[in-house]
Structures are given as structure tokens and as C-alpha cells.
Amino acid sequence: MTQEPRMGPRPLPLHLAAAQVTWRRSALAWRIWKGSSPSWSPPPSAALSLAPELEAVDPDAFAAALERAIAARSSEFLTAISAYRRHPYKRTLEDPPALWREGSSRLLDYGASASDRPPILLVPSLVNRGYILDLMPGRSFVRWLALEEAAGGFRPLLLDWGAPGTDERGFTLTDYIAGRLQAALDAVLAATGQRPLLLGYCMGGLLTLALAQQRPADLAGLALLATPWDFHAAPGQAAIGHNALLAWSPVMELLGELPVDAVQALFAVLDPLTALRKFRQFARLDPASPQAEAFVALEDWLNDGVGLAAPVARECLGGWYAQNATQKGRWRVAGQPVRPEKLELPSLCVIPATDRIVPPASARALAAALPRNEVQEPAAGHIGMMASRRAQREVWPPLARWMAAQAIAHKGALRGGSGRSKVTGNAALRRAKPEKDAGKKAGIRPRAASASRKQRRSDPT
């Protein structure tokens, strides 16, 4: 079967433009330097140190050499993109059975064969596919968690949000948290009879934090990975929110969602030259090497994003980024403010030290607010903390040990005399009903929440 052509890196015009602007600035700077334009101002001291050498070169020869260097770098970038698009790698990992489904969402059970192990409900971001946690053989965090070497092993259950369908395009954050995420938790409780550990990654951390505030008695602990809180901890975040809303509101009105390329453009704005740097490195790799294959696997995931429901996009861009509603205590879910300082559940914040997407200062603000929190700060980046070889040595094991400790601490409260969890009597859990298709193993489907969307509206103010 012919493989569909790759379209990344997305959005390609933006990445190409960022590279060209950077290179052309060098040519423009040279013309200004030699022409002594009225608008010229002295360059920084580092550039001034080159002045004697620059004065000694032939201006025309240097300009020609500069153009050749720009052309060579441009060719290298385009060649690397072409090599990526033609690479034979294709993800072959098959998804495990779904324990639960609702709308576009499903709960993938990676540990059904070890049902007595402590369950973990893993919640990724809404704007990226969840398989970053199950990227490829040898680089799958969620499959590693099911192994004995992961502090004895767990029963991982990964929430795959899916792309917004007709129903989800009208969802608010409250619909996702008080609706879908609550139902997924109910499914875990019913299937395992144990209070699960709750793990949220990036935006998923904010969703799990809100859920933990609503359902602390049904959880064994909360792990937050690269989770933002103070959106104004780094300069320019408010402008990103305001400008994105201004630019993309007409599109969201038309489509009902913030499109994938718009989401990718927002990430690119945070570090415009990321694509250029990484593709230049890829160009130097042997295409048949494990490093090249890992690069392609990760790049495929990055380009396989999903759109964001328009109401959710407005809450995130306007409430979180523009208004910093989280840090100011104004973010509400199901009418209640999300206040981490009131959460008595044991928690862990894993804050990657070189994160360019979630500034460490933003995540540290959340860590400081949680009263029963521990912190790990590995030398890793936002994505590398989950998908790199180094993460398997320095990030995954200490995280697993912390989760195992929480599971042990809660073990006495998890099981009654019948071997089933005492929490299965929870009123929320009784909402769960078997799937109509009895052939689907352990499948349950919660009934629709009785509250209207208007009543459950999540508000940044």
C-alpha cells in the first residue's frame, strides 16, 4: 500500500519564511554597514570586534560569498525537508483495546493483562495526539509503565481525546473536564476497583488539576508534567493570546475550531527557528540510523496534530494567555474556581529545565501553590522529557518511583473484603453503564451529564 505523502513540517510557509528572514537580515546588515545609511546605528560590541576584518575584505566579493552561504543553507534546509518526507519510516505500533469510548474520545488500556497493578490514568493535551506517550518501540513511556522495571509495574490507561467532531466543536473546558474526563475516571474506577494515579502532560496537566479538585477522594495522587500555571511568567505571553484571538476569531467562527496549522503556528511563534535547527541536524544523520528514524517518528507526531474546539481555544488564548486567569484565581470549571492551594492530594510537578514551550517559571508557580507537592527538575525539554533516550534514564524512573509510593500509601484504602474498591459505591461511578456491544471487553459508557452546557460553563473570569 502506498504511504500518504508527508506534509510537514507544519505550517511549512511559516518555517520557510522564518529561515529566509533570518538569513536575509545578514545580507541587509552588510549593505547597511558598507553604505553608512542615515538609519544606521553602531552594532553590538560582538559585531564591532569584527570591524577590522570586515574593512579589509572586498565588499563585492564578501556580498557574493554571503549570497552563496544563504543559498547553501536554504538548499540544505529544503533537502532535509525533502528527505524527511521521503523517509520510509512508518509507525507500526497497534493501539490496545479501548476500555471506554464517548464521542471522539477513547480510553486505551495498556495493562489489561496485569489488572491487579496500580492503575494510572494518563491525560495528554487536547491539541496533540496522545501517542507521544507511545511513540515507537523502545520509546514508549506508557508501555514502559506496564513493565516490572517501572517500579514494579502499573496498569496504564491513556485517554485519547481524538479530533473534535460535530459535538466536540461546541465543547468548553468544563465539557471536557466535568464531562469526558470525569467519565473516563469513572470507567477506570469501575474496571479496576482502585483509585488511580492521575497524570497530566502539558495542557493535560491543567485538565487533571481541575478534575483532582473535583474528585480528590477518588484518586491516589496527581503527577503534573510540564504543566503551565503563570502564563505571564515569560514576556510576550499576553500578546500571543491577544494577537491570536484577533487573527483567528473569524476562522473559528467559520469552522467551529482553531485549525491544526493555526495551533502549530502558535507553537512556532514561541521559537521561530526550531524547525531550521532540527532539520539542519537531521540533514547530517545517516537516513538508516536509529537517530534518523526517531527524528522522523517525532516529526510525524508533531505534524499529526488536531484542531482545538473554538470555545476551548477562546478560553485558553483569552483566559489563560491574555488574562493569566489561572495564576489570578479566575479560571473556573463547572462554576468553581480552580485553586491548587486547596488541593490536599499528594502531587508531583516534573518541570523540564530546558522547556521552550512551558517556561519553567510558569510551571514552578503551580508547584509552589500545591500544598502537598514534590518537584523534579530534569535536564530535559518539553517533548524530550517523554520521548528521548535520556528521559528513559533520568525522567521516567524517578517519576515511576513517586507514583509507586503513592499507590502503596493508598493500598490499604483501595480494597474492601470482596477485593473490589470501596469507591465503586461512589455516586458518580454509578453513572457508568455497559456498552451496548457486549463483545467489547470491559467497555462502559456513562450517561450524559444532566447539567446543561450553559450551567457547566467554564469561565476565565
Summary of the structure (lengths in Angstrom):
residues: 461
radius of gyration: 24.5
end to end distance: 51.4
largest distance: 88.4
contacts: 1500
relative contact order: 0.15
helix: 49%
strand: 12%
